[in-house]
Amino acid sequence: MLSRDADSLYWLSRYIERAENTARILDVAYRMASMPISYNGVDTNEWESALITAGALEQFQEIYDEVTPERVIEFLAFSEDNPSSIQCCFDTARQNARSVRGALTSEMWESINSAWLDLRIFNAEKIQVENLPRFLHLVKEKSLRYDGSALRTMLRNDAYWFSRLGVYIERADNTARVLDVKYHVLLPRDAEVGGGIDYYQWAAILRSVSALVSYQWVYHQNLRPWLVADLLILREEMPRSLAACYNALTRHLDDISQRYGTSGTAQRMARATHARLANRTIDEIFQHGLHEFLQEFIAENIRLGIAITNQYLC
């Protein structure tokens, strides 16, 4: 496979996954901004936390002087000044899909093309805060349709493996950022840890990664921060956990190395990170510092993305 085709497949999947992740981030902000009145005596920062989670706060502040729900929605969902906005992600994903049209099945092309067409009718003026959930549901539905068509129709070859690398690099980054922002940033200083607002925020975080029911199945008890962290970091049966993402990354990088007969830096880095996750306990992570652990993981994940690019996509 040509490196430019592998690059297009990799970034096609990354941008689709990023659009879905941004929709999930906005969904969390909306849910927490809609908290019951009894919790609203506490000054919360949910819309700013959405920008922090998306890694877009500094870029937002270059354009706007104040964080408001309408401006955050416009910036993260529609702004052309933000290359990671939902609208821009689908635009870029479709451009990449067109360049590798022959490597995609008809179902994959139809899903990405219809998503691009259906989402173009929306803009910041049409989306008010109160009807944001309908738009976000559509974004997640389109992303899941593309992902499902890839899983169900693609040949298990190098095109498929490079496509999945993009999914799991992006997904691991998002899960780590969502968890880090909740634990380190989101709870207001004058709110009680373990109190009503803290419980509601953890529930919203689990909903954002479709893990609330999974948490109840695994732990059979009320929400506990260390158990939420355990589920989203170490449990490989949870498909959005860091461990599950790196299990998949290691497997697909090994598939690529077997196809091409060589193994390099990317394989070694993925195996090392996967081994560290497999050999850690949540108690050890909290003793080390959850924020510090997640920041180190995010940096390692970025380095793996660079290694994949240097090894295969240049």
MARVODREN-321318 format. One record per residue: x, y, z of N, C-alpha, C in turn. Coordinates in nm, 3 decimals. Each point is the difference from the previous one (the first is absolute). Last residue first. Example, Ala and Ser with C-alpha at 12.3 -4.5 7.8 and 13.67 -1.06 7.14 Angstrom:
1.285:-0.225:0.708:0.082:0.119:0.006:-0.077:0.109:0.073
0.029:-0.572:-0.007:-0.089:0.119:0.000:0.090:0.120:0.000
//
This chain:
0.482:0.861:0.602:0.075:0.107:-0.067:0.037:-0.040:-0.143
-0.226:-0.283:0.339:-0.088:0.092:-0.073:0.071:0.113:-0.072
0.185:-0.379:0.294:-0.083:-0.052:-0.108:-0.063:0.106:-0.091
0.313:0.074:0.384:0.033:-0.136:-0.043:-0.076:-0.042:-0.126
-0.067:0.427:0.223:0.137:-0.008:-0.051:0.031:-0.137:-0.060
-0.425:0.065:0.206:0.015:0.088:-0.118:0.139:-0.014:-0.060
-0.083:-0.223:0.402:-0.074:-0.064:-0.108:0.015:0.081:-0.130
0.181:0.188:0.390:0.078:-0.115:-0.044:-0.068:-0.073:-0.115
-0.228:0.356:0.208:0.113:0.050:-0.078:0.083:-0.115:-0.055
-0.348:-0.109:0.294:-0.054:0.050:-0.126:0.109:0.053:-0.092
0.121:-0.129:0.434:-0.029:-0.118:-0.083:-0.058:0.044:-0.134
0.077:0.334:0.318:0.127:-0.050:-0.055:-0.023:-0.123:-0.086
-0.369:0.174:0.230:0.041:0.093:-0.106:0.129:-0.049:-0.065
-0.145:-0.233:0.373:-0.090:-0.026:-0.111:0.033:0.090:-0.119
0.228:0.065:0.408:0.043:-0.124:-0.064:-0.085:-0.030:-0.123
-0.127:0.367:0.264:0.127:0.029:-0.069:0.052:-0.124:-0.072
-0.380:-0.051:0.267:-0.034:0.083:-0.116:0.126:0.031:-0.080
0.057:-0.227:0.409:-0.060:-0.085:-0.102:-0.031:0.080:-0.126
0.159:0.232:0.377:0.106:-0.082:-0.059:-0.056:-0.088:-0.111
-0.309:0.247:0.244:0.081:0.090:-0.081:0.115:-0.075:-0.067
-0.268:-0.236:0.304:-0.073:0.028:-0.124:0.078:0.094:-0.090
0.178:-0.101:0.430:-0.005:-0.121:-0.084:-0.065:0.029:-0.134
0.001:0.341:0.323:0.134:-0.019:-0.055:0.003:-0.123:-0.092
-0.400:0.084:0.232:0.025:0.106:-0.098:0.135:-0.019:-0.067
-0.113:-0.290:0.355:-0.077:-0.027:-0.121:0.026:0.104:-0.107
0.330:-0.179:0.390:-0.073:0.123:-0.036:-0.073:-0.022:-0.130
0.250:-0.318:0.292:0.088:0.078:-0.087:-0.060:0.135:-0.031
-0.262:-0.301:0.237:0.114:0.037:0.084:0.100:0.085:-0.078
-0.369:-0.179:-0.230:-0.041:0.110:0.087:0.113:0.042:0.093
0.076:-0.369:-0.283:-0.019:0.120:-0.081:-0.039:0.119:0.087
0.037:-0.426:0.201:0.132:0.052:-0.037:-0.013:0.130:-0.080
-0.396:-0.229:0.101:0.059:0.056:0.123:0.137:0.061:-0.028
-0.225:-0.238:-0.340:-0.053:0.135:0.015:0.052:0.066:0.127
0.306:-0.353:-0.253:-0.127:-0.005:0.070:-0.050:0.143:0.018
0.355:-0.246:-0.384:-0.034:0.100:0.101:-0.130:-0.037:0.071
0.209:-0.230:-0.383:0.069:-0.031:0.125:-0.027:0.102:0.111
-0.177:0.029:-0.454:-0.035:-0.135:0.047:0.057:-0.030:0.138
0.109:0.408:-0.224:-0.141:0.000:0.040:-0.040:-0.136:0.058
0.431:0.041:-0.178:-0.013:0.081:0.122:-0.144:0.003:0.049
0.086:-0.217:-0.409:0.053:-0.077:0.113:-0.010:0.079:0.130
-0.119:0.215:-0.402:-0.097:-0.103:0.033:0.045:-0.082:0.120
0.299:0.317:-0.173:-0.112:0.066:0.067:-0.106:-0.102:0.040
0.366:-0.162:-0.246:0.045:0.049:0.130:-0.115:0.066:0.077
-0.074:-0.146:-0.447:0.013:-0.113:0.092:0.039:0.047:0.140
-0.016:0.322:-0.342:-0.134:-0.048:0.032:0.006:-0.116:0.099
0.409:0.171:-0.164:-0.065:0.096:0.088:-0.139:-0.047:0.041
0.245:-0.258:-0.313:0.062:-0.006:0.133:-0.069:0.096:0.097
-0.137:0.001:-0.455:-0.037:-0.127:0.066:0.056:-0.005:0.142
0.124:0.368:-0.266:-0.142:0.006:0.035:-0.044:-0.126:0.073
0.446:0.031:-0.178:-0.022:0.078:0.122:-0.147:0.000:0.043
0.103:-0.394:-0.331:0.079:0.119:0.030:-0.040:0.067:0.130
-0.009:-0.466:-0.375:-0.057:0.059:0.121:0.088:0.116:0.041
-0.115:-0.324:-0.477:0.088:0.079:0.085:-0.077:0.053:0.120
-0.190:-0.253:-0.380:0.121:-0.071:0.037:0.098:0.079:0.084
-0.465:0.081:-0.192:0.114:0.061:-0.068:0.134:-0.060:0.042
-0.416:-0.165:0.181:-0.027:0.016:-0.143:0.124:0.051:-0.074
0.011:-0.035:0.471:0.005:-0.132:-0.062:-0.023:0.010:-0.150
-0.040:0.392:0.255:0.140:-0.042:-0.004:0.014:-0.138:-0.063
-0.435:0.173:0.069:0.069:0.075:-0.105:0.146:-0.046:-0.012
-0.258:-0.182:0.349:-0.053:-0.046:-0.129:0.074:0.068:-0.116
0.092:0.149:0.434:0.064:-0.129:-0.026:-0.049:-0.059:-0.132
-0.202:0.390:0.145:0.138:0.030:-0.040:0.077:-0.128:-0.026
-0.434:-0.042:0.167:-0.002:0.044:-0.140:0.139:0.040:-0.049
-0.054:-0.137:0.456:-0.038:-0.108:-0.090:0.006:0.044:-0.146
0.076:0.320:0.341:0.110:-0.097:-0.005:-0.030:-0.111:-0.101
-0.340:0.314:0.084:0.112:0.062:-0.071:0.117:-0.097:-0.014
-0.374:-0.135:0.259:-0.031:0.002:-0.143:0.115:0.060:-0.081
0.041:0.000:0.465:-0.006:-0.140:-0.044:-0.024:-0.006:-0.150
-0.027:0.414:0.204:0.138:-0.041:-0.026:0.011:-0.149:-0.030
-0.426:0.187:0.100:0.054:0.069:-0.117:0.141:-0.049:-0.032
-0.206:-0.157:0.393:-0.062:-0.059:-0.119:0.055:0.064:-0.128
0.138:0.178:0.415:0.055:-0.135:-0.019:-0.056:-0.065:-0.126
-0.170:0.419:0.136:0.136:0.014:-0.051:0.061:-0.137:-0.029
-0.533:0.042:-0.030:0.106:0.014:0.101:0.136:0.013:-0.065
-0.445:-0.076:-0.207:0.061:0.132:-0.007:0.109:0.020:0.106
-0.260:-0.414:-0.042:0.061:0.030:-0.131:0.062:0.138:-0.012
-0.041:-0.360:0.411:-0.066:0.126:-0.028:0.060:0.057:-0.129
0.174:-0.392:0.188:-0.133:-0.032:-0.053:-0.082:0.125:-0.028
0.440:0.012:0.198:0.004:-0.022:-0.145:-0.136:-0.037:-0.057
0.163:0.296:0.438:-0.087:-0.112:-0.033:-0.007:-0.019:-0.152
0.247:0.361:0.242:0.062:-0.131:0.008:-0.085:-0.117:-0.049
-0.122:0.496:-0.006:0.144:-0.013:-0.023:0.042:-0.145:-0.020
-0.453:0.145:0.098:0.040:0.073:-0.119:0.150:-0.008:-0.030
-0.202:-0.215:0.389:-0.073:-0.044:-0.119:0.055:0.064:-0.126
0.177:0.136:0.418:0.038:-0.138:-0.029:-0.067:-0.048:-0.128
-0.126:0.420:0.166:0.135:0.004:-0.058:0.047:-0.141:-0.037
-0.404:0.032:0.228:-0.016:0.057:-0.134:0.134:0.005:-0.070
0.012:-0.128:0.442:-0.053:-0.107:-0.083:-0.030:0.048:-0.141
0.152:0.306:0.325:0.108:-0.093:-0.031:-0.049:-0.118:-0.084
-0.317:0.334:0.151:0.098:0.052:-0.095:0.108:-0.101:-0.038
-0.497:-0.147:0.127:0.119:0.033:0.078:0.106:0.049:-0.098
-0.572:-0.122:0.016:0.119:0.052:-0.068:0.108:0.037:0.100
-0.341:-0.390:0.135:-0.009:0.140:-0.038:0.131:0.049:-0.061
-0.084:-0.519:-0.054:-0.007:0.093:0.111:-0.007:0.143:-0.051
0.098:-0.427:-0.254:-0.119:-0.023:0.083:-0.003:0.088:0.124
0.333:-0.082:-0.395:0.029:0.028:0.141:-0.119:-0.017:0.094
-0.004:-0.090:-0.493:0.131:-0.045:0.049:0.010:0.012:0.151
-0.394:0.146:-0.238:0.019:-0.144:-0.020:0.129:-0.049:0.066
-0.093:0.462:-0.002:-0.091:-0.070:0.091:0.013:-0.151:-0.013
0.247:0.274:-0.296:0.048:0.017:0.138:-0.087:-0.079:0.096
-0.140:0.021:-0.446:0.115:-0.090:0.017:0.056:0.009:0.141
-0.340:0.299:-0.126:-0.053:-0.135:0.022:0.113:-0.099:0.021
0.133:0.434:-0.104:-0.071:0.000:0.127:-0.057:-0.138:0.031
0.264:0.170:-0.398:0.052:-0.097:0.096:-0.076:-0.007:0.131
0.047:0.289:-0.441:-0.094:-0.113:-0.007:0.038:-0.111:0.097
0.197:0.445:-0.035:0.074:-0.108:-0.066:-0.084:-0.128:-0.005
-0.181:0.391:0.193:0.068:0.055:-0.117:0.081:-0.105:-0.074
-0.224:-0.093:0.416:-0.093:0.004:-0.115:0.073:0.048:-0.126
0.243:0.009:0.398:-0.021:-0.138:-0.044:-0.098:-0.005:-0.118
0.074:0.419:0.199:0.122:-0.047:-0.066:-0.019:-0.142:-0.052
-0.343:0.184:0.261:0.003:0.061:-0.133:0.123:-0.044:-0.079
-0.039:-0.137:0.449:-0.100:-0.068:-0.082:-0.001:0.055:-0.143
0.274:0.213:0.314:0.055:-0.131:-0.035:-0.098:-0.078:-0.086
-0.148:0.415:0.168:0.105:0.017:-0.100:0.060:-0.134:-0.043
-0.318:0.010:0.348:-0.065:0.030:-0.128:0.104:0.015:-0.110
0.153:-0.060:0.443:-0.065:-0.123:-0.049:-0.058:0.025:-0.139
0.172:0.373:0.224:0.109:-0.090:-0.039:-0.057:-0.128:-0.060
-0.299:0.310:0.185:0.052:0.049:-0.128:0.113:-0.090:-0.051
-0.193:-0.103:0.426:-0.094:-0.015:-0.110:0.056:0.043:-0.133
0.370:-0.138:0.351:-0.132:0.058:0.015:-0.084:-0.016:-0.125
0.471:-0.118:0.068:-0.094:-0.104:0.040:-0.141:0.051:0.019
0.349:0.362:0.048:0.038:-0.124:-0.067:-0.090:-0.112:0.052
-0.153:0.521:-0.002:0.047:-0.111:0.082:0.037:-0.120:-0.087
0.027:0.546:-0.125:-0.090:-0.115:-0.002:0.064:-0.116:0.075
0.199:0.438:-0.103:-0.087:0.004:0.117:-0.103:-0.111:0.000
0.322:0.052:-0.357:0.076:-0.002:0.126:-0.089:-0.006:0.123
-0.159:-0.218:-0.474:0.025:0.134:0.055:0.067:-0.009:0.137
0.050:-0.369:-0.399:-0.074:0.021:0.126:0.033:0.137:0.057
0.223:-0.144:-0.410:-0.142:0.030:-0.011:-0.069:0.030:0.132
0.491:-0.122:-0.102:-0.048:0.134:-0.032:-0.144:0.025:0.037
0.260:-0.423:0.055:0.095:0.106:0.035:-0.058:0.140:-0.012
-0.241:-0.421:-0.100:0.066:-0.019:0.130:0.078:0.123:0.043
-0.229:-0.006:-0.423:-0.095:-0.019:0.110:0.072:-0.004:0.133
0.264:0.025:-0.387:-0.070:0.125:0.024:-0.100:-0.015:0.113
0.233:-0.386:-0.141:0.089:0.095:0.066:-0.071:0.131:0.031
-0.227:-0.337:-0.248:0.020:-0.041:0.139:0.086:0.100:0.075
-0.066:0.071:-0.461:-0.129:0.010:0.070:0.018:-0.033:0.148
0.374:-0.060:-0.281:-0.030:0.141:0.023:-0.131:0.020:0.076
0.131:-0.440:-0.131:0.093:0.053:0.101:-0.033:0.146:0.032
-0.243:-0.206:-0.345:-0.035:-0.059:0.129:0.089:0.055:0.110
0.099:0.129:-0.446:-0.122:0.060:0.051:-0.038:-0.054:0.137
0.375:-0.185:-0.229:0.025:0.139:0.037:-0.123:0.062:0.063
-0.043:-0.430:-0.181:0.079:-0.002:0.123:0.027:0.141:0.050
-0.215:-0.047:-0.417:-0.087:-0.039:0.111:0.075:-0.002:0.132
0.238:0.084:-0.404:-0.090:0.111:0.032:-0.086:-0.032:0.122
0.280:-0.339:-0.168:0.084:0.111:0.047:-0.088:0.115:0.046
-0.217:-0.361:-0.201:0.040:-0.027:0.138:0.098:0.102:0.055
-0.175:0.029:-0.457:-0.110:-0.004:0.097:0.055:-0.007:0.142
0.307:-0.032:-0.360:-0.051:0.135:0.019:-0.110:0.006:0.104
0.166:-0.422:-0.128:0.100:0.074:0.079:-0.049:0.142:0.029
-0.251:-0.272:-0.292:-0.027:-0.023:0.142:0.103:0.067:0.090
0.054:0.023:-0.472:-0.123:0.068:0.038:-0.027:-0.015:0.149
0.354:-0.238:-0.191:0.033:0.142:0.014:-0.122:0.082:0.041
-0.072:-0.458:-0.083:0.084:0.020:0.118:0.039:0.146:0.019
-0.249:-0.135:-0.388:-0.080:-0.010:0.123:0.085:0.032:0.122
0.219:-0.024:-0.410:-0.091:0.115:-0.001:-0.084:0.002:0.128
0.286:-0.370:-0.081:0.070:0.117:0.049:-0.088:0.125:-0.001
-0.280:-0.437:0.032:0.131:0.018:-0.063:0.061:0.129:0.049
-0.465:-0.278:0.023:0.100:0.013:0.108:0.139:0.002:-0.062
-0.473:0.177:-0.234:0.095:-0.110:0.008:0.098:0.025:0.114
-0.485:0.232:0.025:0.137:0.011:-0.052:0.074:-0.133:0.006
-0.466:0.085:0.165:0.015:-0.018:-0.146:0.143:0.004:-0.051
-0.178:0.056:0.470:-0.080:-0.108:-0.059:0.031:-0.027:-0.146
0.208:0.352:0.274:0.018:-0.127:0.069:-0.067:-0.116:-0.073
-0.059:0.442:-0.166:0.140:-0.042:-0.012:0.023:-0.137:0.063
-0.421:0.199:0.046:0.018:-0.044:-0.138:0.144:-0.045:-0.024
-0.108:0.184:0.423:-0.062:-0.130:-0.020:0.018:-0.052:-0.141
0.148:0.433:0.101:0.083:-0.097:0.069:-0.056:-0.141:-0.019
-0.251:0.360:-0.171:0.125:-0.018:-0.075:0.086:-0.109:0.063
-0.392:0.115:0.228:-0.033:-0.066:-0.127:0.126:-0.022:-0.084
0.036:0.244:0.399:-0.019:-0.142:0.029:-0.035:-0.077:-0.128
0.035:0.468:-0.030:0.131:-0.059:0.030:-0.012:-0.150:0.023
-0.395:0.246:-0.058:0.075:-0.007:-0.125:0.137:-0.064:0.020
-0.269:0.078:0.383:-0.061:-0.102:-0.085:0.077:-0.017:-0.131
0.123:0.348:0.292:0.040:-0.131:0.054:-0.057:-0.114:-0.084
-0.132:0.437:-0.116:0.144:-0.016:-0.020:0.047:-0.137:0.047
-0.448:0.120:0.086:0.022:-0.027:-0.143:0.148:-0.022:-0.029
-0.122:0.133:0.434:-0.045:-0.138:-0.025:0.024:-0.038:-0.146
0.079:0.443:0.124:0.105:-0.088:0.050:-0.036:-0.146:-0.021
-0.323:0.328:-0.114:0.116:0.007:-0.089:0.109:-0.096:0.043
-0.372:0.042:0.281:-0.042:-0.060:-0.128:0.116:-0.002:-0.099
0.053:0.221:0.429:0.006:-0.147:0.003:-0.038:-0.067:-0.131
-0.027:0.492:0.061:0.132:-0.058:-0.029:-0.002:-0.153:0.001
-0.351:0.353:0.090:-0.017:-0.109:-0.096:0.134:-0.059:-0.045
-0.025:0.353:0.332:-0.104:-0.094:0.039:-0.021:-0.113:-0.101
0.312:0.366:-0.073:0.045:-0.088:0.106:-0.103:-0.108:0.030
-0.007:0.182:-0.493:-0.007:0.065:0.130:0.039:-0.101:0.108
0.066:0.034:-0.554:0.012:-0.084:0.119:-0.001:0.087:0.125
-0.014:0.187:-0.442:-0.114:-0.089:0.009:0.000:-0.083:0.128
0.357:0.301:-0.108:-0.122:0.080:0.012:-0.123:-0.089:0.018
0.434:-0.188:-0.082:-0.011:0.053:0.136:-0.129:0.079:0.020
-0.020:-0.381:-0.369:0.100:0.103:0.029:-0.029:0.058:0.138
-0.156:-0.431:-0.385:0.005:0.060:0.133:0.105:0.109:0.005
-0.076:-0.281:-0.381:-0.118:0.086:0.015:-0.002:0.069:0.136
0.335:-0.327:-0.137:0.022:0.133:-0.059:-0.120:0.093:0.017
0.019:-0.471:0.127:0.048:0.092:0.102:0.022:0.141:-0.055
-0.140:-0.370:-0.282:-0.102:0.025:0.102:0.043:0.105:0.102
0.306:-0.144:-0.345:-0.115:0.070:-0.057:-0.102:0.038:0.108
0.375:-0.262:0.126:0.044:0.133:-0.043:-0.117:0.082:-0.053
-0.079:-0.450:0.105:0.024:0.078:0.122:0.039:0.143:-0.035
-0.045:-0.306:-0.350:-0.131:0.041:0.052:0.015:0.080:0.129
0.391:-0.179:-0.187:-0.055:0.101:-0.089:-0.136:0.049:0.050
0.218:-0.353:0.228:0.072:0.126:0.020:-0.057:0.110:-0.088
-0.189:-0.433:-0.041:-0.019:0.050:0.136:0.071:0.133:0.022
0.049:-0.230:-0.415:-0.135:0.054:0.015:-0.022:0.058:0.139
0.407:-0.222:-0.088:-0.008:0.127:-0.072:-0.138:0.063:0.017
0.064:-0.426:0.187:0.081:0.100:0.070:-0.010:0.136:-0.068
-0.208:-0.370:-0.206:-0.070:0.039:0.123:0.076:0.106:0.077
0.192:-0.195:-0.386:-0.107:0.092:-0.037:-0.076:0.047:0.124
0.508:-0.131:0.076:-0.117:-0.070:-0.053:-0.109:0.103:-0.032
0.532:0.122:-0.017:-0.118:-0.005:0.085:-0.109:-0.085:-0.064
0.422:0.114:-0.206:0.030:-0.086:0.115:-0.119:-0.016:0.093
-0.001:0.286:-0.394:0.013:-0.139:-0.042:0.028:-0.096:0.115
-0.021:0.479:0.064:-0.133:-0.056:-0.029:0.009:-0.148:-0.036
0.312:0.366:0.176:0.020:-0.146:0.007:-0.131:-0.073:-0.028
0.021:0.476:-0.014:0.134:-0.032:-0.053:0.031:-0.149:0.005
-0.409:0.180:0.180:0.001:0.013:-0.147:0.135:-0.041:-0.058
-0.049:0.019:0.469:-0.073:-0.114:-0.056:0.000:0.005:-0.152
0.186:0.362:0.239:0.086:-0.118:0.007:-0.069:-0.122:-0.061
-0.255:0.388:0.031:0.110:0.023:-0.094:0.095:-0.119:-0.002
-0.344:-0.002:0.319:-0.052:-0.028:-0.134:0.109:0.023:-0.106
0.106:0.108:0.446:-0.017:-0.145:-0.014:-0.050:-0.035:-0.140
0.028:0.454:0.120:0.133:-0.057:-0.024:-0.008:-0.151:-0.020
-0.401:0.226:0.109:0.051:0.050:-0.128:0.133:-0.066:-0.035
-0.185:-0.088:0.422:-0.070:-0.074:-0.106:0.044:0.048:-0.138
0.180:0.226:0.371:0.042:-0.140:0.003:-0.066:-0.080:-0.111
-0.130:0.449:0.071:0.129:-0.011:-0.069:0.050:-0.144:-0.002
-0.397:0.089:0.241:-0.022:0.024:-0.142:0.131:-0.015:-0.080
0.021:-0.030:0.472:-0.072:-0.114:-0.057:-0.016:0.016:-0.151
0.421:0.239:0.214:-0.145:0.009:0.020:-0.069:-0.116:-0.070
0.481:0.109:0.000:-0.054:-0.120:0.066:-0.148:0.014:0.035
0.266:0.351:-0.203:0.009:-0.115:-0.091:-0.052:-0.129:0.061
-0.121:0.527:0.078:0.041:-0.114:0.081:0.004:-0.124:-0.088
-0.143:0.413:-0.172:0.125:0.038:0.065:0.054:-0.110:0.089
-0.423:-0.023:-0.220:0.107:-0.028:-0.095:0.136:0.042:0.056
-0.459:-0.147:0.285:0.093:0.105:-0.040:0.105:-0.049:-0.100
-0.378:-0.251:0.238:-0.016:0.054:-0.134:0.113:0.089:-0.052
-0.042:-0.252:0.445:-0.084:-0.073:-0.094:0.012:0.051:-0.144
0.236:0.186:0.388:0.029:-0.143:-0.003:-0.081:-0.076:-0.105
-0.059:0.478:0.058:0.141:-0.027:-0.023:0.028:-0.150:-0.015
-0.443:0.156:0.105:0.040:0.044:-0.134:0.143:-0.041:-0.030
-0.160:-0.084:0.432:-0.067:-0.086:-0.098:0.043:0.037:-0.141
0.152:0.275:0.344:0.066:-0.131:0.007:-0.061:-0.095:-0.102
-0.199:0.423:0.049:0.131:0.010:-0.065:0.074:-0.133:0.002
-0.419:0.032:0.222:-0.017:0.018:-0.144:0.134:0.005:-0.073
-0.006:-0.025:0.482:-0.045:-0.124:-0.066:-0.009:0.014:-0.151
0.357:0.308:0.237:-0.145:-0.012:0.012:-0.043:-0.129:-0.069
0.469:0.296:0.160:-0.054:-0.134:-0.024:-0.150:0.003:0.025
0.347:0.412:-0.168:-0.084:-0.053:0.107:-0.054:-0.136:-0.039
0.275:0.270:-0.288:0.046:0.053:0.129:-0.080:-0.054:0.117
0.148:-0.198:-0.522:-0.106:0.051:0.085:0.057:0.049:0.133
0.295:-0.163:-0.340:-0.110:0.052:-0.080:-0.105:0.070:0.086
0.389:-0.219:0.179:0.055:0.089:-0.101:-0.110:0.069:-0.081
-0.099:-0.336:0.323:0.026:0.129:0.062:0.065:0.098:-0.097
-0.080:-0.450:-0.136:-0.128:0.069:0.021:0.024:0.141:0.054
0.369:-0.285:-0.040:-0.045:0.042:-0.133:-0.132:0.077:0.011
0.166:-0.195:0.392:0.087:0.110:-0.043:-0.043:0.054:-0.136
-0.233:-0.381:0.171:-0.024:0.121:0.079:0.084:0.117:-0.049
-0.051:-0.486:-0.149:-0.026:0.115:-0.087:-0.014:0.131:0.076
0.028:-0.509:0.100:0.131:0.060:-0.027:-0.008:0.127:-0.081
-0.361:-0.289:0.190:0.027:-0.006:-0.143:0.137:0.057:-0.036
-0.145:0.016:0.449:0.001:-0.141:-0.040:0.035:-0.015:-0.148
-0.060:0.435:0.170:0.123:-0.059:0.053:0.011:-0.145:-0.045
-0.396:0.230:-0.105:0.112:0.051:-0.080:0.132:-0.062:0.046
-0.381:-0.100:0.250:-0.013:-0.061:-0.133:0.114:0.044:-0.090
-0.043:0.196:0.425:0.061:-0.133:0.007:-0.012:-0.074:-0.132
-0.210:0.418:0.050:0.145:0.016:-0.011:0.069:-0.135:0.004
-0.456:-0.003:0.070:0.027:0.037:-0.139:0.150:0.025:-0.023
-0.163:-0.111:0.445:-0.013:-0.111:-0.095:0.033:0.038:-0.144
0.029:0.180:0.492:0.079:0.047:-0.115:-0.006:-0.101:-0.115
-0.290:0.182:0.493:0.065:-0.106:-0.076:0.067:0.057:-0.125
-0.200:0.149:0.517:0.044:0.056:-0.128:0.079:-0.107:-0.076
-0.406:-0.075:0.368:0.145:-0.008:-0.018:0.035:0.052:-0.139
-0.446:-0.048:0.148:0.058:0.099:0.089:0.151:0.004:-0.011
-0.305:-0.308:-0.230:0.047:0.119:-0.071:0.048:0.111:0.092
-0.205:-0.451:0.081:0.146:0.002:-0.005:0.054:0.133:-0.053
-0.469:-0.099:0.037:0.054:-0.012:0.136:0.152:0.003:0.001
-0.265:-0.002:-0.406:0.011:0.131:0.063:0.066:-0.008:0.136
0.116:-0.371:-0.376:-0.115:0.042:0.080:0.027:0.131:0.074
0.278:-0.072:-0.447:-0.014:-0.068:0.127:-0.121:0.050:0.077
0.206:0.102:-0.454:-0.143:-0.020:0.025:-0.024:-0.070:0.134
0.434:0.082:-0.173:-0.059:0.133:0.005:-0.149:-0.007:0.032
0.236:-0.398:-0.067:0.039:0.059:0.127:-0.050:0.142:0.015
-0.083:-0.235:-0.404:-0.064:-0.071:0.112:0.032:0.066:0.132
0.214:0.167:-0.389:-0.143:0.030:0.000:-0.070:-0.065:0.119
0.453:-0.098:-0.070:-0.016:0.139:0.041:-0.147:0.036:0.008
0.104:-0.425:-0.171:0.029:0.008:0.144:-0.021:0.142:0.051
-0.037:-0.063:-0.461:-0.113:-0.062:0.069:0.020:0.002:0.151
0.349:0.145:-0.280:-0.107:0.099:0.007:-0.122:-0.055:0.072
0.349:-0.300:-0.077:0.046:0.105:0.092:-0.108:0.107:0.018
-0.071:-0.335:-0.322:-0.016:-0.054:0.135:0.044:0.103:0.105
0.065:0.107:-0.451:-0.143:-0.004:0.028:-0.025:-0.052:0.142
0.436:-0.014:-0.155:-0.038:0.138:0.027:-0.149:0.009:0.030
0.167:-0.417:-0.135:0.049:0.035:0.134:-0.039:0.143:0.038
-0.098:-0.151:-0.436:-0.085:-0.066:0.099:0.043:0.038:0.141
0.269:0.158:-0.346:-0.132:0.064:-0.007:-0.095:-0.061:0.103
0.420:-0.200:-0.053:0.011:0.129:0.068:-0.133:0.074:0.001
0.038:-0.405:-0.243:0.002:-0.026:0.144:0.005:0.131:0.078
0.037:0.031:-0.462:-0.134:-0.047:0.034:-0.010:-0.024:0.150
0.421:0.115:-0.162:-0.091:0.115:-0.002:-0.144:-0.042:0.027
0.339:-0.335:-0.025:0.025:0.090:0.113:-0.101:0.114:0.002
-0.004:-0.301:-0.365:-0.055:-0.059:0.122:0.020:0.090:0.121
0.189:0.141:-0.406:-0.144:-0.012:-0.018:-0.065:-0.053:0.128
0.466:0.004:-0.028:-0.059:0.127:0.043:-0.149:0.006:-0.027
0.237:-0.394:-0.127:0.028:0.026:0.141:-0.070:0.127:0.047
-0.009:-0.107:-0.458:-0.085:-0.090:0.076:0.013:0.024:0.150
0.285:0.243:-0.289:-0.139:0.043:-0.016:-0.096:-0.088:0.079
0.459:-0.120:-0.009:-0.019:0.124:0.074:-0.146:0.048:-0.008
0.132:-0.369:-0.260:-0.006:-0.038:0.141:-0.025:0.123:0.087
0.071:0.078:-0.450:-0.129:-0.065:0.019:-0.018:-0.043:0.146
0.412:0.184:-0.128:-0.103:0.105:-0.002:-0.140:-0.059:0.016
0.379:-0.289:-0.032:-0.006:0.068:0.129:-0.107:0.108:0.002
-0.049:-0.442:-0.305:0.073:0.127:-0.001:-0.017:0.072:0.133
-0.023:-0.543:-0.052:-0.084:0.119:0.000:0.088:0.124:0.000
//
